[in-house]
């Protein structure tokens, strides 16, 4: 892209031509009274700037009547320096000299000032316009703790994190990615706590992205994740500023993308997807009990139908006689085997779940609930499925909503079906073979070089204090060892809790 010309009219014609005379492109020509009515132009995109800031801090400042004293003008190198240092009443400005830098500034919500006879321009920070603002979290809800969530504006999201971590060592680097979209992508980390090798690896992977568009964090995740062909997410994401702040304090790196409220975290550990932010806002004993209940529900959501199929088809001796007779009587008129029965119910429930998500909110929840009740009752009355199978599928479905992370919940929903097939073919033997295969796969995964199953594989006893159970905060005096190679100590271990 060529450099700006000293002829302001040539510059404006080139800008109008490149933008196709778009109606939202505002080109305001005026004269600067304090520079002998020198011709100038202000360029910005309507709807992306703060109009009040444009009027008061730029136009009003530049169009004031009066002439400066000669000795004042002599003090500055050129007219552009005089404007920047004497006239513009705005916080952040930068010089631009090419059309490409001008377009990047304008399309990022900034206003650009061009001056007749000058081959450079001034880009002023005037971002504004309408946005969703900071609202309550909708996916990761809590009963105790902060209720705010990220928005689609990058600078709003970074400010929410800085409110949590008031430390100058919280560093941020921003770069545009996407040849067409030029989406701002920022990485945040705490210098002195984050592993420098992981930070460099994140930088390297982001620099290697070559694509036209980045519209959401999922684009970035697929480009930089360690393993593509796995059902398990190897990058963590959250819409809550307190969760991201806590991960940064662990020594991890946050990746923020303009235009989405979902922030990525690298590296990600398997246990991170099962811990909720509220675990750290309740007392340690309460949080530990809730975690145990969550792990039981996760176990049911993965293995509920598989165990039912395996036991009823291959291992009836494991059931009490009364229960076995009851199940046999329920299945007397059912025309399908247990596997087909479970498969029908699971597929129907997944369809209802997706329908409830995609339909308008006012009727989506009602349709999913009523549809489940009506279809379940009708299927039992018609003799297509047994009442016991409806109970098993219902408990499995309810348990799947316990996952704090939606990405991991999807992975477990996918894995439920092959485990059902193994249970139908080989009984409990097939289920355990499937679990062992999953475990080996998990142990083989890495997230930016960090073992995915840490601190279980490799076993790090000191990191188990915040894995399945949670010790009190005053006992959590070290950070994860495989993530942090330095500054592992949060606080002095000898400084015990005050009694």
N, C-alpha and C positions, 0 to 999 in steps of 0.2 A: 504494500500500500504506500502511495507516494506521500511526500511531505506537504505540509500546508504552504500556501502561497501568501505573498505579502498583499496581494489584491483580494480584498474581502469579498468582492462580488464573485470572483472566480471560485473562491472557497464555498460560498453559499450555493452557487449553481451546481457544484460537484456534490455537495451534501444532498440537495434536493433530488438530483438525478439518482444517486445511490439509494436513497430511500423511496424512490418512485413517487415523489410528491405525496407521501402518506399524510393523511389528514390529521393524525395525532402528533406529527412533528411540528413543533412551534419554533419559528424563526422570527425573533423580534429585533428589528433594526432600530437603532436610536443613536443619539449623539451624546458624548460625555462633555458636560459643560466645563468642567475644570481642566480639560485638555484641549481648549480652543475648539470645542464642538467637533472633536475627532469622531469619525464614524465608527460605530461598533455594532455587534450583533450578539444576541443571546439565543442559544439553541438548547432545547430540552424536549422531552417527550411528555405530552399532557397525560396526567393520571399517575405518573411515576415520581413526581416532585411535590414538594410542599409549596403550594402557591403563596402562602403568607411569607415564607422565607424568601421566595423569589422577589416578592414585591418590596419587602422591607430591607432585606440585607443585601440585595443586588441592585435592583432597579432604582430604588430610592437613593442608595448610596452613590450610584454612578451618575444620576441625572440631576443632582443638586446644582443649583445655580452658583455662580461665583468663580473666580479665578484664583489659583494658588499663587503665592508669592514666588518670584523668580528664584530666590535662594533656596526655596523648598524644592522646586523642580530640579535645580542643579545638583541637589544632594543625591538624586536617584540616577541609576545608569540609563534607564529608558522609561518610556511611558508605561510599559507593562509592569515594571517593578513599582512604579508609583501607584498603580491601581491595586496591586497586591498588598502593598505595605501601608497605604494611606487611605484608600477609598473603600475596599471591600470589607464589610462588617459581617464576616462569616467565618466559621471555625476552620474547616479543612479545605485546603486548595492545593492544586498541583499543576505543573506545567505540562502541556501537550504540544507535540510538534508534527504529528502525523495524523492522517485521516483515520487510521485504524485505532489509535489511542482516543481520538475524538469520538468515534462510534462506540467504543467500549464504555467510555464515560457516560455518554448520553443514554445508552441502552441499560446502564446500571442505575439510572435514576439521578444522575448528576446533571448540572447545567454547565454549559461551555460558553465562555466569552471570547469572541474574536475581535481583533482590533485592526483597523485599516493601517497598512504599512508595516505590519508585524507578522512574521512567519511562525509565530507561536500563539498558543491560546492558553486560557486558564480554565481548569475544571474545578467547579465548586461543589461541595457535598450538600446537596439539597434533596436527598431522598425523602420521599413521603408517599402520599397516595393512600388508598384504602387497603387495609389488611384485616385479617381475622382477629388479631390481637392475642393477648395471653388469656386463655380460657382454661376451664377445668379439664383434667385428663379424662379421656373417654375410654381408653383401653385398659390402662393400668390404674384402676381405681383403688383407693385405700380409705379406711375408716379413720385412721390417724396419720397425720403427716401433711406435707404441703399438697395443695390441690392444683397448683398451676402446671401448665404443660407448654411445650414448645409451640411456636407458630410457624408459618411458612416464610418468615423474614429472617435472613441469616443474622443480621446485627441484633435483632431482638433476642434470638436464641443465645448468641454469645454473651450478651449482657445478663441474661438469666443465670448463666453459669458463673459469670464473674461476681454476681451477687452472693453466690454460695462460697466461692473461693476467692477471698480478698488477698491475693498474694501476687506480687509482681513476677514471680517465677512461673505463673500460668502463662505460657507462651502460645501464640497463635500465628499460623502461616496460612495465607489465602492465595489461591491461584484459580484462574478460569479453566474449565475443562469442557470440551465439546466445541468442535469447529463452528457449528451453527448456533447452538444455544448459548455458548460462552457462560456456562453456569459457574458461579462462584462456589468453590469447595474449600473448606477450611479444616485444618487439623489443629487440635488443641492438646497440650500436654503440660505437665508440671516439670520444668527443668530441675534436675537434681533428684527427682523421684522416678520418672519414666526411664526405661531402658533405652539408651541412645541407639543401640543396634536395631531395636524394633522401630523406633522413630525413623531411622534412615530407611528401613525396609518399607515402611508405609509411604514415605516420600518417593522411593523408587517405583513402587507399584502404581502410585497415582500419576507419576510422570510418564509411565509407559502407556497410559490409556490414550487410545487414538480412535475417536468416534465422533459422529456428527452431533449427538445430543445426549445430555444428561438431564432427565426430568424428575428423577426421584432417587432416593438413597439405594433402592434395589439395583439401579444401573451400576453404581459404584461397587456395591457388594459383589455382584457377579464378576466384575472385572478384576477385583483384587483378592477374592477369597482363595484359600489354599487348595481346597478340593471342590470340584464341580459335581462329580457323580457320587453324591452322598445325600441321604435324606436329612442329615443333621446340619443345622446352621453353624458355620464356623466363624460368624461375626454376630455380635450381640447388637440389638437396637432397642431404643427406648424413646418415649416422648416426654419423659419426666426429667426436669433439670436436676433434682436431688439425686436421682439414680446415676446420671452422667457424672455429677460432681463426685459421688462416692467412688465410681470407677476410676476417675482421674486420680483420686487420692490413693488408689491401689497401685498406681504406676502405669495405667493403661492409657491409650491414645483415643481421643474422640475425633470423629470425622463428621463435620456438619456440612450439609448441602443446602444451598439457597433454593427455596421453593417447596420444602418438605419439612414437616415437624418431627420426622424420625431421624435420630442421631445414631450413627454407627459407633461401635466400640471395638477396638482391637488391642490385644488378642482376646478371644473369648474362650471361656472354660465351660465344660459340660455342666458343672454344678451351678454356674451363674444363671442358667435358664430356669432353675427351680427355686431360686431365692427371690422373694418379693421385697420391695423397699420397706414395707411395713414391718418386716421381721426385725428391723433395727430400731423401730420406734416403740415397740412393745418391750416389756421386761424379757430378760433372756429365757426364763423358764417357760413363759407363755409362748414366745417365739419358737422355742424348741418343740413344744407340743404341737403347735400349728404346722411346723415343718414335717413332723412325723405323719400327721394326718394327710398332708399334701403328698408325701411320698407313697402312702398307702393308696390314695386316689389315683396317682400316676401309675402305680402297679396294676390297679384294676382296669384303668383305661387302655392299657397295652395288652393285658393278658386275660381280661374277663371272658370274652367270647371263646378264646382259644382253649382255656381251661375247661369251660363248660362242654365244648365239643369233644375234647380229649377224654374227659371223665365219663361222659354219658355214652360214648361210642366204644371206648377201649378199657376203661378202668372203673367199671360199675362197682367193683368190690370196695372201692374207697368211700362209697356213700352208705349212710345208714339205711337199713332195710325199708323203713317207713318212707323215707325220702325217695328212695329208688322206685318203690311202688307208685308213689304219687307222680313222679316224673313220667314213668312208663304209661300210666293211665292218661296223662295229659297228651302224650304223643301218639296215642292209639289211633286217632283219626287224621293225623297230619301226614300228607302225602310225600313230603320232602325229607331227606336226611337232615341231621342237625346242621351240617355245614351250609347247605343251600338255604336252610331256614335262617341261619344267622347272617348269611350274605345278603339275603333279600332285605332283612330288617336294617342292617347297617347301611346299605346303599340308599334305602328309602330315607333313613334319618339324615344322611349326608345331603341328600337332595333338599330335604326340609330345612336343614341348617343353611345351605346356600341361598334358598329362596327367602328365608327370613332376613338374611343379610342384604340381598339385592333389592328387596321390595321396599317401598316407602316406609319410613319408621313408624308412621301412625298405624299401619296395618301389618307390618312385617312380623312383629313379635306375636300378635294375636293369631295370625295365620299359622306360624310355626307351632305354637302351643296347641291350638285347636286341631290342626292337621295331624300332629303326633297322637293326640288322644283319640281322635276319630278313626284314623287309620289303624292304630294299634288295637282298638276294641273291635273294629270291623274284621281285621285279619284273624283275631282269635275266634270270633263268632263264626267266621267262614271256614274255620278249620285249616287255614293256611299255615299258621304258626301256633306254637304252644304258649300258654301263659308264662311258663318259666322262661322261655326265650325272650319274651317281651320284657320281663323283669331284668334279665341279664343285660340286654341291649340298653335299657333305660339307665341302669346303674352305670354302665360303661360310658354312656353319653354324658351323664351328669358329671362323672369323674373327669372327663376330658376338659371341662370348663375350669378346672382347678389350676391349670398351668398358668403361671404368671407371664410366660412368653408365648405369644401366638405362633411364632415360627416353630418352636419345639412342639407345640400341640399339633401342628400340621404333620410334623414328622412322625409322631406317635400314631396319628390317625392313618397315615399311609402304611406303617409297619404292622398295624393290626390285621390287615388282610392277608399278607403272606404267612403270618403266624397262624391264622385260622386255617389256611390250606395245609400247613405242616401238621397241625393238630388233627385235621380230618384224615390225613394220609398215614401218620405214624404215631398218633397219640401224644402222650407226655414226652416220649423220646424225641419226637419231631419238634415240640415246643422248646425243649432244652437245647437241642442242636441249633435252632434258630436264635435263641438267646446267646449262646456261646459265639455264634457267628457275629451277632451284633456287637458283643463285647470286644471281640478281636478287631472288628472294624473301628470301633470307638478308640481303642488303644493305639490304632495306627494313624489316627487323625492328628493333624497339627494346625494350630492357628498362629500364623506369623512366627513359626518355629517353636512355639510353646506346646507341650503335650496337651491334647484336648481333655484327657481324663485326670489331669493334675487336680488335687493332690493325692488321688488314689493310685494312679499309675503314671509316673513313678510315685511310690508312697512317700509322702512328706508329713510326718507326724505333727510337726509344729503348725502346719496349715489346716489340720483337721478340726481346729477349734471353731471354724466358721464354714463347715461343709454340710454335714447332715444335721448336726446340732449347732447351736450358737452359744458361746460363752459370753459372760457379761462384757461390756465395752472396756472395762478397766483391765481385762485379761487379754484383749486383742491388741497386743503391743508390737506385733510384727506384721509386715506386709507379705504377700505371696512370694516365695523365694524364686520360683522359676520365671516370674515376671520382672522382679526387681533384682538387679545385680548390685545395687548400691542403695544406701538409705533405706534399709529394710526395717529399721526400728522406728515405730511410731512414737514411742515414749519409753522412758526408763522402766525396765521390768522390775527394778528394785523399789520403785515408787508405788507401793501397794495402795489399795483403796482406803480412803479415810474411813474409820469406824465412827 
